[in-house]
Amino acid sequence: MPSAPAPPVALLDAIVRDALDPSYAEAAAHHSGKPAPRRTATGAALIALVGALIGLAVFAQHKTVPEVSSARAALAGDASERNREIQQLQQALTAGQRQLAKAQQDQLQSTAAGRELARQEAALSAAISRSPVSGSGVTLTITDVLASAAPEAGSRPQGQGVAGQVTDRELQALVNGLWAAGAQAVSVGGVRLGPQTAIRTAGQTILVDFTPLQSPYVIAAVGGSTFVAAAQRLPVATALASGPAGSHPDVVVRPAGELHLTAVKVAPPTLQARPLTGGHS
């Protein structure tokens, strides 16, 4: 069996021997009166080798940048194509659900028992916001007092309260007050509220069912004539609008003769291309 090649002892010895830069060695010899050590060819070769390695690393890095950009563009195009497919499937699913609902209604309406089941199903569907609702009601418009005064008025530093700006908890209190007053259906910022809908703050933005909102916030609620009168005297709205000028949001409650609230929509998932690591944009 051939023996393994001997380690480059001479090169290692040269590295240890010439570890100090020759210029420093010359300066030290000048001050001590000793003759300066002679520069060796090995030290120069070592410096050239290190420079070559650095050059190769920089070249490889710059060569990788176009490849990363190309891969990122390909991923973005693939995500867009998948999103289009998801939208087409969602549209086909919606059309199929409409056809199924019509067939069910036609079948249920053919008998007395079926009509009773259809009535119960309609009531349950409205209760869980799975069907549109129309009727008289009220609209509440809540405007941050600084919304039009400064460009940064919409910002909400996380964990800090800003005077004159409505919070997610205040919107929750207003919605709960409308339910307590007898609302049949409620939407915030055009988003219909269902049993699993959340109103919360993420970072600096108020979200309703993952939909970001900006001031002014519009709450629409459908109910009977008794509800309209109760909503116009909503205690939580009066409390929110009270206080020194400039320290509270502006709340306006108006009766609405006819409101149309859409059903809760389940948004399809959205694909996004994640940025690749190791490259430069």
C-alpha positions as a LaTeX table, in Angstrom:
\begin{tabular}{lrrr}
\hline
Residue & $x$ (\AA) & $y$ (\AA) & $z$ (\AA) \\
\hline
Met1 & 0.00 & 0.00 & 0.00 \\
Pro2 & 1.51 & 3.40 & $-0.92$ \\
Ser3 & 2.36 & 5.57 & 2.03 \\
Ala4 & 0.48 & 8.81 & 2.65 \\
Pro5 & 2.23 & 11.98 & 1.49 \\
Ala6 & 4.25 & 13.74 & 4.15 \\
Pro7 & 2.69 & 16.90 & 5.61 \\
Pro8 & 4.07 & 20.17 & 4.28 \\
Val9 & 6.40 & 20.67 & 7.24 \\
Ala10 & 8.48 & 23.25 & 5.44 \\
Leu11 & 5.45 & 25.43 & 4.74 \\
Leu12 & 4.25 & 25.17 & 8.36 \\
Asp13 & 7.72 & 26.08 & 9.59 \\
Ala14 & 7.76 & 29.06 & 7.26 \\
Ile15 & 4.37 & 30.25 & 8.53 \\
Val16 & 5.54 & 30.06 & 12.13 \\
Arg17 & 8.89 & 31.63 & 11.32 \\
Asp18 & 7.45 & 34.50 & 9.27 \\
Ala19 & 4.30 & 35.08 & 11.35 \\
Leu20 & 5.52 & 38.60 & 12.12 \\
Asp21 & 5.20 & 41.01 & 9.20 \\
Pro22 & 8.67 & 41.74 & 7.75 \\
Ser23 & 8.18 & 45.49 & 8.16 \\
Tyr24 & 7.63 & 45.06 & 11.89 \\
Ala25 & 10.69 & 42.80 & 12.08 \\
Glu26 & 12.82 & 45.44 & 10.33 \\
Ala27 & 11.62 & 48.17 & 12.67 \\
Ala28 & 12.37 & 46.03 & 15.74 \\
Ala29 & 15.86 & 45.20 & 14.43 \\
His30 & 16.56 & 48.87 & 13.72 \\
His31 & 15.81 & 49.88 & 17.30 \\
Ser32 & 17.77 & 46.98 & 18.80 \\
Gly33 & 20.81 & 47.48 & 16.55 \\
Lys34 & 20.63 & 43.92 & 15.22 \\
Pro35 & 20.63 & 43.16 & 11.50 \\
Ala36 & 17.13 & 42.93 & 10.05 \\
Pro37 & 15.98 & 39.44 & 9.09 \\
Arg38 & 15.97 & 38.72 & 5.39 \\
Arg39 & 12.60 & 38.49 & 3.72 \\
Thr40 & 12.00 & 35.05 & 2.39 \\
Ala41 & 10.22 & 34.00 & $-0.78$ \\
Thr42 & 8.00 & 31.75 & 1.32 \\
Gly43 & 6.41 & 34.73 & 3.10 \\
Ala44 & 5.70 & 36.47 & $-0.17$ \\
Ala45 & 4.16 & 33.30 & $-1.56$ \\
Leu46 & 1.99 & 32.96 & 1.52 \\
Ile47 & 0.70 & 36.52 & 1.13 \\
Ala48 & $-0.05$ & 35.90 & $-2.53$ \\
Leu49 & $-1.89$ & 32.68 & $-1.66$ \\
Val50 & $-4.09$ & 34.46 & 0.91 \\
Gly51 & $-4.88$ & 37.21 & $-1.58$ \\
Ala52 & $-5.82$ & 34.66 & $-4.21$ \\
Leu53 & $-8.15$ & 32.86 & $-1.79$ \\
Ile54 & $-9.87$ & 36.15 & $-0.89$ \\
Gly55 & $-10.27$ & 36.97 & $-4.57$ \\
Leu56 & $-11.80$ & 33.57 & $-5.27$ \\
Ala57 & $-14.28$ & 33.99 & $-2.38$ \\
Val58 & $-15.35$ & 37.43 & $-3.62$ \\
Phe59 & $-15.73$ & 36.11 & $-7.17$ \\
Ala60 & $-17.83$ & 33.17 & $-5.98$ \\
Gln61 & $-20.08$ & 35.49 & $-3.95$ \\
His62 & $-20.71$ & 37.81 & $-6.90$ \\
Lys63 & $-21.32$ & 34.82 & $-9.16$ \\
Thr64 & $-23.97$ & 33.52 & $-6.73$ \\
Val65 & $-26.03$ & 36.76 & $-6.71$ \\
Pro66 & $-27.58$ & 36.33 & $-10.20$ \\
Glu67 & $-28.41$ & 32.69 & $-9.41$ \\
Val68 & $-30.20$ & 33.68 & $-6.18$ \\
Ser69 & $-32.12$ & 36.46 & $-7.97$ \\
Ser70 & $-33.18$ & 34.04 & $-10.70$ \\
Ala71 & $-34.37$ & 31.46 & $-8.16$ \\
Arg72 & $-36.28$ & 34.13 & $-6.23$ \\
Ala73 & $-38.03$ & 35.35 & $-9.39$ \\
Ala74 & $-38.94$ & 31.75 & $-10.28$ \\
Leu75 & $-40.45$ & 31.19 & $-6.82$ \\
Ala76 & $-42.43$ & 34.43 & $-7.05$ \\
Gly77 & $-43.81$ & 33.43 & $-10.44$ \\
Asp78 & $-44.72$ & 29.97 & $-9.14$ \\
Ala79 & $-46.52$ & 31.50 & $-6.13$ \\
Ser80 & $-48.50$ & 33.84 & $-8.41$ \\
Glu81 & $-49.54$ & 30.92 & $-10.61$ \\
Arg82 & $-50.66$ & 28.90 & $-7.58$ \\
Asn83 & $-52.67$ & 31.88 & $-6.30$ \\
Arg84 & $-54.48$ & 32.10 & $-9.63$ \\
Glu85 & $-55.27$ & 28.41 & $-9.42$ \\
Ile86 & $-56.59$ & 28.87 & $-5.87$ \\
Gln87 & $-58.83$ & 31.74 & $-6.99$ \\
Gln88 & $-60.22$ & 29.66 & $-9.86$ \\
Leu89 & $-60.90$ & 26.74 & $-7.52$ \\
Gln90 & $-62.57$ & 29.10 & $-5.03$ \\
Gln91 & $-64.84$ & 30.46 & $-7.75$ \\
Ala92 & $-65.73$ & 26.93 & $-8.85$ \\
Leu93 & $-66.43$ & 25.97 & $-5.23$ \\
Thr94 & $-68.69$ & 29.01 & $-4.75$ \\
Ala95 & $-70.64$ & 28.17 & $-7.91$ \\
Gly96 & $-71.03$ & 24.56 & $-6.77$ \\
Gln97 & $-72.23$ & 25.63 & $-3.34$ \\
Arg98 & $-74.87$ & 27.87 & $-4.92$ \\
Gln99 & $-76.13$ & 25.03 & $-7.08$ \\
Leu100 & $-76.24$ & 22.70 & $-4.08$ \\
Ala101 & $-78.12$ & 25.26 & $-1.97$ \\
Lys102 & $-80.70$ & 25.77 & $-4.72$ \\
Ala103 & $-81.21$ & 22.03 & $-5.10$ \\
Gln104 & $-81.66$ & 21.67 & $-1.35$ \\
Gln105 & $-84.18$ & 24.51 & $-1.20$ \\
Asp106 & $-86.16$ & 23.05 & $-4.10$ \\
Gln107 & $-86.28$ & 19.67 & $-2.38$ \\
Leu108 & $-87.19$ & 21.08 & 1.04 \\
Gln109 & $-89.97$ & 23.28 & $-0.30$ \\
Ser110 & $-91.78$ & 20.25 & $-1.74$ \\
Thr111 & $-93.09$ & 19.09 & 1.68 \\
Ala112 & $-94.36$ & 20.71 & 4.88 \\
Ala113 & $-91.63$ & 19.06 & 6.96 \\
Gly114 & $-89.02$ & 20.25 & 4.49 \\
Arg115 & $-90.29$ & 23.83 & 4.65 \\
Glu116 & $-90.00$ & 23.75 & 8.45 \\
Leu117 & $-86.44$ & 22.46 & 8.18 \\
Ala118 & $-85.66$ & 25.20 & 5.65 \\
Arg119 & $-86.97$ & 27.83 & 8.07 \\
Gln120 & $-84.79$ & 26.49 & 10.88 \\
Glu121 & $-81.76$ & 26.26 & 8.63 \\
Ala122 & $-82.22$ & 29.86 & 7.51 \\
Ala123 & $-82.42$ & 31.04 & 11.13 \\
Leu124 & $-79.28$ & 29.12 & 12.10 \\
Ser125 & $-77.41$ & 30.32 & 9.01 \\
Ala126 & $-78.19$ & 33.94 & 9.85 \\
Ala127 & $-77.16$ & 33.38 & 13.48 \\
Ile128 & $-73.71$ & 32.17 & 12.47 \\
Ser129 & $-73.38$ & 34.85 & 9.75 \\
Arg130 & $-73.32$ & 32.33 & 6.89 \\
Ser131 & $-76.10$ & 34.10 & 5.00 \\
Pro132 & $-76.51$ & 37.78 & 4.02 \\
Val133 & $-78.82$ & 39.98 & 6.08 \\
Ser134 & $-80.72$ & 43.10 & 5.01 \\
Gly135 & $-82.85$ & 45.51 & 6.97 \\
Ser136 & $-82.92$ & 48.72 & 8.93 \\
Gly137 & $-80.28$ & 49.47 & 11.52 \\
Val138 & $-77.57$ & 51.95 & 12.50 \\
Thr139 & $-74.06$ & 52.91 & 11.47 \\
Leu140 & $-71.36$ & 54.02 & 13.90 \\
Thr141 & $-68.45$ & 56.01 & 12.48 \\
Ile142 & $-65.46$ & 56.30 & 14.80 \\
Thr143 & $-62.68$ & 58.66 & 13.71 \\
Asp144 & $-59.31$ & 59.09 & 15.39 \\
Val145 & $-59.06$ & 62.69 & 16.49 \\
Leu146 & $-55.59$ & 62.99 & 14.93 \\
Ala147 & $-56.34$ & 61.01 & 11.79 \\
Ser148 & $-56.23$ & 64.07 & 9.52 \\
Ala149 & $-53.79$ & 66.16 & 11.54 \\
Ala150 & $-50.54$ & 64.28 & 10.91 \\
Pro151 & $-49.30$ & 61.58 & 8.54 \\
Glu152 & $-48.20$ & 59.40 & 11.44 \\
Ala153 & $-51.56$ & 59.61 & 13.22 \\
Gly154 & $-52.47$ & 56.05 & 12.25 \\
Ser155 & $-49.47$ & 54.56 & 14.03 \\
Arg156 & $-49.94$ & 52.74 & 17.31 \\
Pro157 & $-46.66$ & 51.97 & 19.06 \\
Gln158 & $-47.09$ & 48.48 & 20.42 \\
Gly159 & $-47.89$ & 48.48 & 24.11 \\
Gln160 & $-48.59$ & 52.22 & 24.22 \\
Gly161 & $-51.86$ & 54.10 & 24.25 \\
Val162 & $-52.24$ & 57.14 & 22.01 \\
Ala163 & $-54.68$ & 59.84 & 23.07 \\
Gly164 & $-57.49$ & 60.36 & 20.61 \\
Gln165 & $-57.09$ & 57.03 & 18.83 \\
Val166 & $-59.54$ & 54.16 & 19.14 \\
Thr167 & $-58.22$ & 50.80 & 20.30 \\
Asp168 & $-59.24$ & 47.25 & 19.48 \\
Arg169 & $-60.79$ & 46.89 & 22.95 \\
Glu170 & $-62.98$ & 49.94 & 22.36 \\
Leu171 & $-64.19$ & 48.52 & 19.04 \\
Gln172 & $-64.93$ & 45.24 & 20.82 \\
Ala173 & $-66.92$ & 47.11 & 23.48 \\
Leu174 & $-68.96$ & 48.93 & 20.81 \\
Val175 & $-69.74$ & 45.68 & 18.99 \\
Asn176 & $-70.72$ & 43.92 & 22.23 \\
Gly177 & $-72.98$ & 46.87 & 23.07 \\
Leu178 & $-74.74$ & 46.51 & 19.71 \\
Trp179 & $-75.27$ & 42.78 & 20.27 \\
Ala180 & $-76.67$ & 43.51 & 23.72 \\
Ala181 & $-79.02$ & 46.10 & 22.21 \\
Gly182 & $-80.53$ & 43.45 & 19.93 \\
Ala183 & $-78.47$ & 43.53 & 16.73 \\
Gln184 & $-79.12$ & 40.68 & 14.32 \\
Ala185 & $-75.96$ & 41.17 & 12.24 \\
Val186 & $-72.87$ & 43.38 & 12.61 \\
Ser187 & $-69.99$ & 44.30 & 10.32 \\
Val188 & $-66.85$ & 46.33 & 11.06 \\
Gly189 & $-65.04$ & 47.98 & 8.18 \\
Gly190 & $-67.16$ & 45.97 & 5.75 \\
Val191 & $-66.18$ & 42.67 & 7.39 \\
Arg192 & $-69.15$ & 40.65 & 8.61 \\
Leu193 & $-68.68$ & 39.40 & 12.17 \\
Gly194 & $-69.19$ & 35.71 & 12.87 \\
Pro195 & $-68.75$ & 33.47 & 15.90 \\
Gln196 & $-65.01$ & 33.10 & 15.22 \\
Thr197 & $-64.25$ & 36.64 & 14.07 \\
Ala198 & $-61.58$ & 38.44 & 16.11 \\
Ile199 & $-60.96$ & 42.17 & 16.55 \\
Arg200 & $-57.38$ & 42.70 & 17.66 \\
Thr201 & $-54.26$ & 44.79 & 17.24 \\
Ala202 & $-51.24$ & 43.37 & 15.41 \\
Gly203 & $-48.21$ & 45.61 & 15.73 \\
Gln204 & $-49.61$ & 49.06 & 14.92 \\
Thr205 & $-52.75$ & 48.04 & 13.01 \\
Ile206 & $-56.26$ & 47.02 & 14.07 \\
Leu207 & $-57.32$ & 43.81 & 12.34 \\
Val208 & $-60.83$ & 42.42 & 11.90 \\
Asp209 & $-60.68$ & 38.80 & 10.80 \\
Phe210 & $-57.13$ & 39.43 & 9.47 \\
Thr211 & $-58.30$ & 42.47 & 7.47 \\
Pro212 & $-56.35$ & 45.66 & 8.36 \\
Leu213 & $-58.47$ & 48.76 & 9.05 \\
Gln214 & $-57.77$ & 52.47 & 9.13 \\
Ser215 & $-59.60$ & 55.42 & 10.63 \\
Pro216 & $-62.46$ & 56.16 & 10.22 \\
Tyr217 & $-63.87$ & 52.85 & 11.44 \\
Val218 & $-67.44$ & 52.14 & 10.31 \\
Ile219 & $-69.62$ & 49.68 & 12.22 \\
Ala220 & $-72.92$ & 48.67 & 10.60 \\
Ala221 & $-75.60$ & 46.77 & 12.51 \\
Val222 & $-78.98$ & 45.44 & 11.38 \\
Gly223 & $-81.92$ & 45.14 & 13.78 \\
Gly224 & $-85.55$ & 46.08 & 14.28 \\
Ser225 & $-87.03$ & 49.46 & 15.15 \\
Thr226 & $-86.50$ & 48.85 & 18.86 \\
Phe227 & $-82.84$ & 48.10 & 18.24 \\
Val228 & $-82.33$ & 51.34 & 16.30 \\
Ala229 & $-83.61$ & 53.42 & 19.20 \\
Ala230 & $-81.46$ & 51.51 & 21.71 \\
Ala231 & $-78.33$ & 51.74 & 19.54 \\
Gln232 & $-78.65$ & 55.51 & 19.22 \\
Arg233 & $-78.42$ & 55.71 & 23.03 \\
Leu234 & $-75.61$ & 53.18 & 23.34 \\
Pro235 & $-73.84$ & 53.91 & 26.66 \\
Val236 & $-70.43$ & 52.68 & 25.49 \\
Ala237 & $-70.53$ & 55.05 & 22.50 \\
Thr238 & $-71.39$ & 57.98 & 24.77 \\
Ala239 & $-68.57$ & 57.06 & 27.14 \\
Leu240 & $-66.06$ & 56.73 & 24.29 \\
Ala241 & $-66.94$ & 60.17 & 22.89 \\
Ser242 & $-66.85$ & 61.93 & 26.26 \\
Gly243 & $-63.89$ & 63.74 & 27.75 \\
Pro244 & $-61.73$ & 66.78 & 27.04 \\
Ala245 & $-61.50$ & 67.93 & 23.44 \\
Gly246 & $-58.72$ & 66.23 & 21.51 \\
Ser247 & $-58.44$ & 63.34 & 23.96 \\
His248 & $-61.08$ & 60.98 & 22.55 \\
Pro249 & $-62.19$ & 59.66 & 19.14 \\
Asp250 & $-65.15$ & 61.21 & 17.35 \\
Val251 & $-68.19$ & 58.87 & 17.41 \\
Val252 & $-71.22$ & 59.46 & 15.18 \\
Val253 & $-74.31$ & 57.20 & 15.37 \\
Arg254 & $-76.82$ & 57.41 & 12.52 \\
Pro255 & $-79.97$ & 55.41 & 11.77 \\
Ala256 & $-79.97$ & 53.58 & 8.43 \\
Gly257 & $-83.18$ & 52.72 & 6.62 \\
Glu258 & $-81.72$ & 49.81 & 4.66 \\
Leu259 & $-78.43$ & 48.01 & 5.24 \\
His260 & $-77.07$ & 45.00 & 3.36 \\
Leu261 & $-74.50$ & 42.88 & 5.20 \\
Thr262 & $-72.83$ & 40.12 & 3.23 \\
Ala263 & $-72.20$ & 36.62 & 4.58 \\
Val264 & $-68.98$ & 35.66 & 6.28 \\
Lys265 & $-66.41$ & 34.73 & 3.69 \\
Val266 & $-63.72$ & 32.14 & 4.25 \\
Ala267 & $-60.62$ & 33.48 & 2.52 \\
Pro268 & $-58.55$ & 30.93 & 0.58 \\
Pro269 & $-54.89$ & 30.53 & 1.59 \\
Thr270 & $-52.38$ & 32.74 & $-0.20$ \\
Leu271 & $-48.96$ & 31.51 & $-1.29$ \\
Gln272 & $-46.00$ & 33.82 & $-1.01$ \\
Ala273 & $-42.42$ & 33.34 & $-2.13$ \\
Arg274 & $-40.07$ & 33.51 & 0.83 \\
Pro275 & $-36.75$ & 35.34 & 0.28 \\
Leu276 & $-33.76$ & 33.04 & $-0.09$ \\
Thr277 & $-30.91$ & 33.38 & 2.38 \\
Gly278 & $-27.34$ & 33.79 & 1.34 \\
Gly279 & $-27.89$ & 36.34 & $-1.43$ \\
His280 & $-28.25$ & 40.06 & $-1.89$ \\
Ser281 & $-31.26$ & 41.85 & $-3.30$ \\
\hline
\end{tabular}
